[in-house]
Amino acid sequence: MDLTALIDVRPDVRGGKPCFVGTRITVYDVLEYMASGMTPDEIVADFPELTTDHVRAALAFAAMREHRLATPA
C-alpha cells in the first residue's frame, strides 16, 4: 500500500499531523475512533470522504511507526 498517496503532512494543517490527502482528518483521529470500538464501515459512514482503504492506511501507518520506534538504530 502506497501510504503517500493517502496520507500527507502539511505544516499549516492540524499542526502538521499526518492527515488524509485532501482532508483535515488525521491518522490519529481514525486510530482513536477504532480504539473506541468503531468499525471501518462506521468510520466511513461518518466521514464519507474516507474509504476503507484510508482506515487500512491508518493502521499500516501506525504499524510502520511502531516498527520504526521498536527497531534499534
PDB file of N, CA, C and O in Angstrom:
ATOM      1  N   MET A   1       0.841  -1.179   0.000  1.00  0.00           N
ATOM      2  CA  MET A   1       0.000   0.000   0.000  1.00  0.00           C
ATOM      3  C   MET A   1       0.884   1.240   0.000  1.00  0.00           C
ATOM      4  O   MET A   1       1.777   1.373   0.837  1.00  0.00           O
ATOM      5  N   ASP A   2       0.635   2.142  -0.935  1.00  0.00           N
ATOM      6  CA  ASP A   2       1.392   3.391  -1.032  1.00  0.00           C
ATOM      7  C   ASP A   2       0.758   4.427  -0.106  1.00  0.00           C
ATOM      8  O   ASP A   2      -0.213   5.091  -0.468  1.00  0.00           O
ATOM      9  N   LEU A   3       1.317   4.551   1.081  1.00  0.00           N
ATOM     10  CA  LEU A   3       0.752   5.471   2.066  1.00  0.00           C
ATOM     11  C   LEU A   3       0.846   6.925   1.631  1.00  0.00           C
ATOM     12  O   LEU A   3       0.018   7.744   2.031  1.00  0.00           O
ATOM     13  N   THR A   4       1.841   7.256   0.820  1.00  0.00           N
ATOM     14  CA  THR A   4       1.997   8.653   0.404  1.00  0.00           C
ATOM     15  C   THR A   4       0.864   9.096  -0.519  1.00  0.00           C
ATOM     16  O   THR A   4       0.644  10.296  -0.685  1.00  0.00           O
ATOM     17  N   ALA A   5       0.152   8.164  -1.115  1.00  0.00           N
ATOM     18  CA  ALA A   5      -0.989   8.512  -1.952  1.00  0.00           C
ATOM     19  C   ALA A   5      -2.220   8.848  -1.099  1.00  0.00           C
ATOM     20  O   ALA A   5      -3.152   9.497  -1.573  1.00  0.00           O
ATOM     21  N   LEU A   6      -2.210   8.399   0.164  1.00  0.00           N
ATOM     22  CA  LEU A   6      -3.370   8.597   1.022  1.00  0.00           C
ATOM     23  C   LEU A   6      -3.114   9.508   2.214  1.00  0.00           C
ATOM     24  O   LEU A   6      -4.048  10.104   2.750  1.00  0.00           O
ATOM     25  N   ILE A   7      -1.859   9.622   2.631  1.00  0.00           N
ATOM     26  CA  ILE A   7      -1.508  10.381   3.841  1.00  0.00           C
ATOM     27  C   ILE A   7      -0.427  11.387   3.503  1.00  0.00           C
ATOM     28  O   ILE A   7       0.559  11.068   2.838  1.00  0.00           O
ATOM     29  N   ASP A   8      -0.628  12.617   3.977  1.00  0.00           N
ATOM     30  CA  ASP A   8       0.432  13.608   3.827  1.00  0.00           C
ATOM     31  C   ASP A   8       0.508  14.473   5.081  1.00  0.00           C
ATOM     32  O   ASP A   8      -0.381  14.449   5.932  1.00  0.00           O
ATOM     33  N   VAL A   9       1.587  15.231   5.169  1.00  0.00           N
ATOM     34  CA  VAL A   9       1.813  16.130   6.297  1.00  0.00           C
ATOM     35  C   VAL A   9       1.968  17.533   5.738  1.00  0.00           C
ATOM     36  O   VAL A   9       2.843  17.797   4.913  1.00  0.00           O
ATOM     37  N   ARG A  10       1.108  18.425   6.200  1.00  0.00           N
ATOM     38  CA  ARG A  10       1.173  19.824   5.790  1.00  0.00           C
ATOM     39  C   ARG A  10       1.319  20.668   7.051  1.00  0.00           C
ATOM     40  O   ARG A  10       0.446  20.635   7.918  1.00  0.00           O
ATOM     41  N   PRO A  11       2.393  21.411   7.164  1.00  0.00           N
ATOM     42  CA  PRO A  11       2.642  22.168   8.389  1.00  0.00           C
ATOM     43  C   PRO A  11       1.494  23.101   8.783  1.00  0.00           C
ATOM     44  O   PRO A  11       1.306  23.385   9.966  1.00  0.00           O
ATOM     45  N   ASP A  12       0.732  23.575   7.804  1.00  0.00           N
ATOM     46  CA  ASP A  12      -0.334  24.529   8.093  1.00  0.00           C
ATOM     47  C   ASP A  12      -1.695  23.875   8.338  1.00  0.00           C
ATOM     48  O   ASP A  12      -2.697  24.572   8.501  1.00  0.00           O
ATOM     49  N   VAL A  13      -1.736  22.546   8.363  1.00  0.00           N
ATOM     50  CA  VAL A  13      -2.997  21.822   8.578  1.00  0.00           C
ATOM     51  C   VAL A  13      -2.865  20.939   9.813  1.00  0.00           C
ATOM     52  O   VAL A  13      -1.978  20.087   9.886  1.00  0.00           O
ATOM     53  N   ARG A  14      -3.748  21.147  10.777  1.00  0.00           N
ATOM     54  CA  ARG A  14      -3.812  20.342  12.008  1.00  0.00           C
ATOM     55  C   ARG A  14      -2.451  20.226  12.697  1.00  0.00           C
ATOM     56  O   ARG A  14      -2.089  19.171  13.219  1.00  0.00           O
ATOM     57  N   GLY A  15      -1.716  21.320  12.687  1.00  0.00           N
ATOM     58  CA  GLY A  15      -0.438  21.363  13.393  1.00  0.00           C
ATOM     59  C   GLY A  15       0.630  20.456  12.810  1.00  0.00           C
ATOM     60  O   GLY A  15       1.571  20.078  13.507  1.00  0.00           O
ATOM     61  N   GLY A  16       0.495  20.102  11.536  1.00  0.00           N
ATOM     62  CA  GLY A  16       1.496  19.264  10.894  1.00  0.00           C
ATOM     63  C   GLY A  16       1.333  17.778  11.166  1.00  0.00           C
ATOM     64  O   GLY A  16       2.222  16.985  10.854  1.00  0.00           O
ATOM     65  N   LYS A  17       0.189  17.393  11.753  1.00  0.00           N
ATOM     66  CA  LYS A  17      -0.055  15.967  11.987  1.00  0.00           C
ATOM     67  C   LYS A  17      -0.361  15.279  10.652  1.00  0.00           C
ATOM     68  O   LYS A  17      -0.897  15.910   9.741  1.00  0.00           O
ATOM     69  N   PRO A  18      -0.028  14.005  10.533  1.00  0.00           N
ATOM     70  CA  PRO A  18      -0.349  13.278   9.309  1.00  0.00           C
ATOM     71  C   PRO A  18      -1.867  13.240   9.088  1.00  0.00           C
ATOM     72  O   PRO A  18      -2.620  12.789   9.952  1.00  0.00           O
ATOM     73  N   CYS A  19      -2.300  13.722   7.918  1.00  0.00           N
ATOM     74  CA  CYS A  19      -3.720  13.769   7.555  1.00  0.00           C
ATOM     75  C   CYS A  19      -3.934  13.002   6.262  1.00  0.00           C
ATOM     76  O   CYS A  19      -2.996  12.746   5.507  1.00  0.00           O
ATOM     77  N   PHE A  20      -5.168  12.646   6.026  1.00  0.00           N
ATOM     78  CA  PHE A  20      -5.506  12.022   4.754  1.00  0.00           C
ATOM     79  C   PHE A  20      -5.556  13.099   3.687  1.00  0.00           C
ATOM     80  O   PHE A  20      -6.102  14.181   3.904  1.00  0.00           O
ATOM     81  N   VAL A  21      -4.988  12.797   2.547  1.00  0.00           N
ATOM     82  CA  VAL A  21      -4.861  13.742   1.442  1.00  0.00           C
ATOM     83  C   VAL A  21      -6.215  14.373   1.130  1.00  0.00           C
ATOM     84  O   VAL A  21      -7.222  13.682   0.977  1.00  0.00           O
ATOM     85  N   GLY A  22      -6.212  15.705   1.039  1.00  0.00           N
ATOM     86  CA  GLY A  22      -7.414  16.443   0.689  1.00  0.00           C
ATOM     87  C   GLY A  22      -8.406  16.627   1.819  1.00  0.00           C
ATOM     88  O   GLY A  22      -9.509  17.127   1.600  1.00  0.00           O
ATOM     89  N   THR A  23      -8.024  16.223   3.044  1.00  0.00           N
ATOM     90  CA  THR A  23      -8.912  16.374   4.198  1.00  0.00           C
ATOM     91  C   THR A  23      -8.138  16.989   5.357  1.00  0.00           C
ATOM     92  O   THR A  23      -6.929  17.208   5.280  1.00  0.00           O
ATOM     93  N   ARG A  24      -8.868  17.259   6.429  1.00  0.00           N
ATOM     94  CA  ARG A  24      -8.253  17.681   7.679  1.00  0.00           C
ATOM     95  C   ARG A  24      -8.381  16.567   8.729  1.00  0.00           C
ATOM     96  O   ARG A  24      -8.191  16.801   9.922  1.00  0.00           O
ATOM     97  N   ILE A  25      -8.699  15.372   8.271  1.00  0.00           N
ATOM     98  CA  ILE A  25      -8.862  14.224   9.164  1.00  0.00           C
ATOM     99  C   ILE A  25      -7.494  13.587   9.377  1.00  0.00           C
ATOM    100  O   ILE A  25      -6.827  13.193   8.421  1.00  0.00           O
ATOM    101  N   THR A  26      -7.084  13.492  10.636  1.00  0.00           N
ATOM    102  CA  THR A  26      -5.766  12.941  10.927  1.00  0.00           C
ATOM    103  C   THR A  26      -5.806  11.424  11.055  1.00  0.00           C
ATOM    104  O   THR A  26      -6.846  10.826  11.330  1.00  0.00           O
ATOM    105  N   VAL A  27      -4.654  10.834  10.850  1.00  0.00           N
ATOM    106  CA  VAL A  27      -4.489   9.402  11.072  1.00  0.00           C
ATOM    107  C   VAL A  27      -4.851   9.086  12.519  1.00  0.00           C
ATOM    108  O   VAL A  27      -5.511   8.086  12.802  1.00  0.00           O
ATOM    109  N   TYR A  28      -4.416   9.941  13.422  1.00  0.00           N
ATOM    110  CA  TYR A  28      -4.682   9.766  14.846  1.00  0.00           C
ATOM    111  C   TYR A  28      -6.189   9.741  15.117  1.00  0.00           C
ATOM    112  O   TYR A  28      -6.654   8.944  15.932  1.00  0.00           O
ATOM    113  N   ASP A  29      -6.962  10.613  14.436  1.00  0.00           N
ATOM    114  CA  ASP A  29      -8.420  10.619  14.611  1.00  0.00           C
ATOM    115  C   ASP A  29      -8.982   9.236  14.312  1.00  0.00           C
ATOM    116  O   ASP A  29      -9.741   8.687  15.110  1.00  0.00           O
ATOM    117  N   VAL A  30      -8.615   8.676  13.175  1.00  0.00           N
ATOM    118  CA  VAL A  30      -9.141   7.376  12.759  1.00  0.00           C
ATOM    119  C   VAL A  30      -8.704   6.283  13.729  1.00  0.00           C
ATOM    120  O   VAL A  30      -9.498   5.407  14.070  1.00  0.00           O
ATOM    121  N   LEU A  31      -7.455   6.326  14.175  1.00  0.00           N
ATOM    122  CA  LEU A  31      -6.982   5.326  15.130  1.00  0.00           C
ATOM    123  C   LEU A  31      -7.742   5.428  16.442  1.00  0.00           C
ATOM    124  O   LEU A  31      -8.068   4.405  17.045  1.00  0.00           O
ATOM    125  N   GLU A  32      -8.029   6.636  16.894  1.00  0.00           N
ATOM    126  CA  GLU A  32      -8.809   6.810  18.123  1.00  0.00           C
ATOM    127  C   GLU A  32     -10.225   6.271  17.966  1.00  0.00           C
ATOM    128  O   GLU A  32     -10.752   5.632  18.876  1.00  0.00           O
ATOM    129  N   TYR A  33     -10.845   6.527  16.812  1.00  0.00           N
ATOM    130  CA  TYR A  33     -12.192   6.008  16.577  1.00  0.00           C
ATOM    131  C   TYR A  33     -12.182   4.480  16.616  1.00  0.00           C
ATOM    132  O   TYR A  33     -13.076   3.865  17.197  1.00  0.00           O
ATOM    133  N   MET A  34     -11.181   3.877  16.002  1.00  0.00           N
ATOM    134  CA  MET A  34     -11.099   2.422  16.015  1.00  0.00           C
ATOM    135  C   MET A  34     -10.857   1.907  17.429  1.00  0.00           C
ATOM    136  O   MET A  34     -11.443   0.902  17.833  1.00  0.00           O
ATOM    137  N   ALA A  35     -10.002   2.585  18.180  1.00  0.00           N
ATOM    138  CA  ALA A  35      -9.720   2.173  19.558  1.00  0.00           C
ATOM    139  C   ALA A  35     -10.956   2.278  20.439  1.00  0.00           C
ATOM    140  O   ALA A  35     -11.099   1.542  21.416  1.00  0.00           O
ATOM    141  N   SER A  36     -11.851   3.202  20.084  1.00  0.00           N
ATOM    142  CA  SER A  36     -13.073   3.352  20.875  1.00  0.00           C
ATOM    143  C   SER A  36     -14.134   2.330  20.494  1.00  0.00           C
ATOM    144  O   SER A  36     -15.188   2.263  21.127  1.00  0.00           O
ATOM    145  N   GLY A  37     -13.862   1.531  19.460  1.00  0.00           N
ATOM    146  CA  GLY A  37     -14.773   0.469  19.089  1.00  0.00           C
ATOM    147  C   GLY A  37     -15.501   0.660  17.772  1.00  0.00           C
ATOM    148  O   GLY A  37     -16.271  -0.209  17.362  1.00  0.00           O
ATOM    149  N   MET A  38     -15.272   1.780  17.101  1.00  0.00           N
ATOM    150  CA  MET A  38     -15.916   1.979  15.800  1.00  0.00           C
ATOM    151  C   MET A  38     -15.332   1.019  14.774  1.00  0.00           C
ATOM    152  O   MET A  38     -14.139   0.716  14.800  1.00  0.00           O
ATOM    153  N   THR A  39     -16.173   0.552  13.883  1.00  0.00           N
ATOM    154  CA  THR A  39     -15.715  -0.312  12.794  1.00  0.00           C
ATOM    155  C   THR A  39     -15.305   0.562  11.609  1.00  0.00           C
ATOM    156  O   THR A  39     -15.702   1.725  11.532  1.00  0.00           O
ATOM    157  N   PRO A  40     -14.522   0.016  10.694  1.00  0.00           N
ATOM    158  CA  PRO A  40     -14.182   0.775   9.492  1.00  0.00           C
ATOM    159  C   PRO A  40     -15.432   1.276   8.753  1.00  0.00           C
ATOM    160  O   PRO A  40     -15.450   2.404   8.262  1.00  0.00           O
ATOM    161  N   ASP A  41     -16.458   0.451   8.673  1.00  0.00           N
ATOM    162  CA  ASP A  41     -17.682   0.872   7.992  1.00  0.00           C
ATOM    163  C   ASP A  41     -18.351   2.054   8.700  1.00  0.00           C
ATOM    164  O   ASP A  41     -18.883   2.950   8.044  1.00  0.00           O
ATOM    165  N   GLU A  42     -18.326   2.057  10.023  1.00  0.00           N
ATOM    166  CA  GLU A  42     -18.904   3.172  10.774  1.00  0.00           C
ATOM    167  C   GLU A  42     -18.102   4.455  10.547  1.00  0.00           C
ATOM    168  O   GLU A  42     -18.677   5.537  10.425  1.00  0.00           O
ATOM    169  N   ILE A  43     -16.792   4.332  10.491  1.00  0.00           N
ATOM    170  CA  ILE A  43     -15.941   5.498  10.255  1.00  0.00           C
ATOM    171  C   ILE A  43     -16.221   6.081   8.874  1.00  0.00           C
ATOM    172  O   ILE A  43     -16.370   7.293   8.723  1.00  0.00           O
ATOM    173  N   VAL A  44     -16.292   5.220   7.880  1.00  0.00           N
ATOM    174  CA  VAL A  44     -16.565   5.669   6.510  1.00  0.00           C
ATOM    175  C   VAL A  44     -17.961   6.291   6.422  1.00  0.00           C
ATOM    176  O   VAL A  44     -18.158   7.264   5.695  1.00  0.00           O
ATOM    177  N   ALA A  45     -18.920   5.742   7.147  1.00  0.00           N
ATOM    178  CA  ALA A  45     -20.270   6.313   7.150  1.00  0.00           C
ATOM    179  C   ALA A  45     -20.272   7.710   7.763  1.00  0.00           C
ATOM    180  O   ALA A  45     -20.997   8.590   7.298  1.00  0.00           O
ATOM    181  N   ASP A  46     -19.463   7.919   8.805  1.00  0.00           N
ATOM    182  CA  ASP A  46     -19.388   9.230   9.456  1.00  0.00           C
ATOM    183  C   ASP A  46     -18.539  10.224   8.666  1.00  0.00           C
ATOM    184  O   ASP A  46     -18.753  11.433   8.753  1.00  0.00           O
ATOM    185  N   PHE A  47     -17.586   9.719   7.904  1.00  0.00           N
ATOM    186  CA  PHE A  47     -16.678  10.567   7.135  1.00  0.00           C
ATOM    187  C   PHE A  47     -16.663  10.080   5.685  1.00  0.00           C
ATOM    188  O   PHE A  47     -15.755   9.347   5.292  1.00  0.00           O
ATOM    189  N   PRO A  48     -17.656  10.477   4.888  1.00  0.00           N
ATOM    190  CA  PRO A  48     -17.784   9.942   3.532  1.00  0.00           C
ATOM    191  C   PRO A  48     -16.611  10.262   2.608  1.00  0.00           C
ATOM    192  O   PRO A  48     -16.486   9.658   1.543  1.00  0.00           O
ATOM    193  N   GLU A  49     -15.747  11.208   3.002  1.00  0.00           N
ATOM    194  CA  GLU A  49     -14.570  11.493   2.185  1.00  0.00           C
ATOM    195  C   GLU A  49     -13.503  10.413   2.350  1.00  0.00           C
ATOM    196  O   GLU A  49     -12.527  10.386   1.600  1.00  0.00           O
ATOM    197  N   LEU A  50     -13.687   9.517   3.334  1.00  0.00           N
ATOM    198  CA  LEU A  50     -12.753   8.413   3.551  1.00  0.00           C
ATOM    199  C   LEU A  50     -13.320   7.124   2.991  1.00  0.00           C
ATOM    200  O   LEU A  50     -14.528   6.979   2.803  1.00  0.00           O
ATOM    201  N   THR A  51     -12.413   6.189   2.728  1.00  0.00           N
ATOM    202  CA  THR A  51     -12.793   4.842   2.288  1.00  0.00           C
ATOM    203  C   THR A  51     -12.171   3.839   3.257  1.00  0.00           C
ATOM    204  O   THR A  51     -11.388   4.209   4.131  1.00  0.00           O
ATOM    205  N   THR A  52     -12.523   2.590   3.094  1.00  0.00           N
ATOM    206  CA  THR A  52     -11.892   1.577   3.938  1.00  0.00           C
ATOM    207  C   THR A  52     -10.394   1.500   3.677  1.00  0.00           C
ATOM    208  O   THR A  52      -9.638   1.077   4.552  1.00  0.00           O
ATOM    209  N   ASP A  53      -9.951   1.902   2.489  1.00  0.00           N
ATOM    210  CA  ASP A  53      -8.507   1.972   2.221  1.00  0.00           C
ATOM    211  C   ASP A  53      -7.833   2.990   3.132  1.00  0.00           C
ATOM    212  O   ASP A  53      -6.705   2.767   3.574  1.00  0.00           O
ATOM    213  N   HIS A  54      -8.498   4.092   3.420  1.00  0.00           N
ATOM    214  CA  HIS A  54      -7.942   5.085   4.341  1.00  0.00           C
ATOM    215  C   HIS A  54      -7.792   4.493   5.741  1.00  0.00           C
ATOM    216  O   HIS A  54      -6.783   4.718   6.410  1.00  0.00           O
ATOM    217  N   VAL A  55      -8.789   3.744   6.179  1.00  0.00           N
ATOM    218  CA  VAL A  55      -8.723   3.124   7.504  1.00  0.00           C
ATOM    219  C   VAL A  55      -7.568   2.128   7.549  1.00  0.00           C
ATOM    220  O   VAL A  55      -6.817   2.097   8.524  1.00  0.00           O
ATOM    221  N   ARG A  56      -7.420   1.321   6.512  1.00  0.00           N
ATOM    222  CA  ARG A  56      -6.287   0.382   6.457  1.00  0.00           C
ATOM    223  C   ARG A  56      -4.962   1.142   6.428  1.00  0.00           C
ATOM    224  O   ARG A  56      -3.982   0.708   7.033  1.00  0.00           O
ATOM    225  N   ALA A  57      -4.934   2.265   5.730  1.00  0.00           N
ATOM    226  CA  ALA A  57      -3.713   3.075   5.675  1.00  0.00           C
ATOM    227  C   ALA A  57      -3.347   3.604   7.057  1.00  0.00           C
ATOM    228  O   ALA A  57      -2.169   3.669   7.409  1.00  0.00           O
ATOM    229  N   ALA A  58      -4.353   3.982   7.836  1.00  0.00           N
ATOM    230  CA  ALA A  58      -4.092   4.449   9.202  1.00  0.00           C
ATOM    231  C   ALA A  58      -3.444   3.343  10.026  1.00  0.00           C
ATOM    232  O   ALA A  58      -2.494   3.588  10.771  1.00  0.00           O
ATOM    233  N   LEU A  59      -3.956   2.143   9.889  1.00  0.00           N
ATOM    234  CA  LEU A  59      -3.367   1.013  10.619  1.00  0.00           C
ATOM    235  C   LEU A  59      -1.951   0.717  10.138  1.00  0.00           C
ATOM    236  O   LEU A  59      -1.059   0.470  10.949  1.00  0.00           O
ATOM    237  N   ALA A  60      -1.744   0.739   8.841  1.00  0.00           N
ATOM    238  CA  ALA A  60      -0.408   0.493   8.290  1.00  0.00           C
ATOM    239  C   ALA A  60       0.567   1.576   8.737  1.00  0.00           C
ATOM    240  O   ALA A  60       1.715   1.280   9.068  1.00  0.00           O
ATOM    241  N   PHE A  61       0.118   2.823   8.748  1.00  0.00           N
ATOM    242  CA  PHE A  61       0.949   3.939   9.193  1.00  0.00           C
ATOM    243  C   PHE A  61       1.369   3.730  10.648  1.00  0.00           C
ATOM    244  O   PHE A  61       2.541   3.893  10.990  1.00  0.00           O
ATOM    245  N   ALA A  62       0.414   3.369  11.500  1.00  0.00           N
ATOM    246  CA  ALA A  62       0.716   3.143  12.916  1.00  0.00           C
ATOM    247  C   ALA A  62       1.673   1.969  13.092  1.00  0.00           C
ATOM    248  O   ALA A  62       2.582   2.024  13.920  1.00  0.00           O
ATOM    249  N   ALA A  63       1.471   0.912  12.318  1.00  0.00           N
ATOM    250  CA  ALA A  63       2.361  -0.251  12.414  1.00  0.00           C
ATOM    251  C   ALA A  63       3.780   0.112  11.988  1.00  0.00           C
ATOM    252  O   ALA A  63       4.753  -0.293  12.625  1.00  0.00           O
ATOM    253  N   MET A  64       3.886   0.881  10.902  1.00  0.00           N
ATOM    254  CA  MET A  64       5.224   1.292  10.442  1.00  0.00           C
ATOM    255  C   MET A  64       5.918   2.179  11.481  1.00  0.00           C
ATOM    256  O   MET A  64       7.114   2.035  11.731  1.00  0.00           O
ATOM    257  N   ARG A  65       5.162   3.085  12.076  1.00  0.00           N
ATOM    258  CA  ARG A  65       5.741   3.975  13.085  1.00  0.00           C
ATOM    259  C   ARG A  65       6.187   3.170  14.301  1.00  0.00           C
ATOM    260  O   ARG A  65       7.267   3.408  14.842  1.00  0.00           O
ATOM    261  N   GLU A  66       5.371   2.228  14.726  1.00  0.00           N
ATOM    262  CA  GLU A  66       5.725   1.372  15.864  1.00  0.00           C
ATOM    263  C   GLU A  66       6.966   0.554  15.555  1.00  0.00           C
ATOM    264  O   GLU A  66       7.859   0.422  16.391  1.00  0.00           O
ATOM    265  N   HIS A  67       7.015   0.010  14.357  1.00  0.00           N
ATOM    266  CA  HIS A  67       8.188  -0.775  13.967  1.00  0.00           C
ATOM    267  C   HIS A  67       9.450   0.084  13.990  1.00  0.00           C
ATOM    268  O   HIS A  67      10.504  -0.349  14.455  1.00  0.00           O
ATOM    269  N   ARG A  68       9.325   1.297  13.485  1.00  0.00           N
ATOM    270  CA  ARG A  68      10.475   2.209  13.453  1.00  0.00           C
ATOM    271  C   ARG A  68      10.940   2.542  14.885  1.00  0.00           C
ATOM    272  O   ARG A  68      12.139   2.626  15.150  1.00  0.00           O
ATOM    273  N   LEU A  69       9.971   2.729  15.804  1.00  0.00           N
ATOM    274  CA  LEU A  69      10.323   3.053  17.194  1.00  0.00           C
ATOM    275  C   LEU A  69      10.922   1.859  17.917  1.00  0.00           C
ATOM    276  O   LEU A  69      11.777   2.017  18.788  1.00  0.00           O
ATOM    277  N   ALA A  70      10.475   0.667  17.556  1.00  0.00           N
ATOM    278  CA  ALA A  70      10.921  -0.541  18.246  1.00  0.00           C
ATOM    279  C   ALA A  70      12.232  -1.090  17.706  1.00  0.00           C
ATOM    280  O   ALA A  70      12.870  -1.925  18.348  1.00  0.00           O
ATOM    281  N   THR A  71      12.637  -0.627  16.528  1.00  0.00           N
ATOM    282  CA  THR A  71      13.862  -1.134  15.916  1.00  0.00           C
ATOM    283  C   THR A  71      15.047  -0.305  16.382  1.00  0.00           C
ATOM    284  O   THR A  71      15.059   0.914  16.207  1.00  0.00           O
ATOM    285  N   PRO A  72      16.048  -0.956  16.977  1.00  0.00           N
ATOM    286  CA  PRO A  72      17.229  -0.203  17.423  1.00  0.00           C
ATOM    287  C   PRO A  72      17.940   0.449  16.238  1.00  0.00           C
ATOM    288  O   PRO A  72      18.012  -0.113  15.145  1.00  0.00           O
ATOM    289  N   ALA A  73      18.454   1.631  16.484  1.00  0.00           N
ATOM    290  CA  ALA A  73      19.159   2.365  15.430  1.00  0.00           C
ATOM    291  C   ALA A  73      20.530   1.812  15.182  1.00  0.00           C
ATOM    292  O   ALA A  73      21.254   2.318  14.324  1.00  0.00           O
TER     293      ALA A  73
END
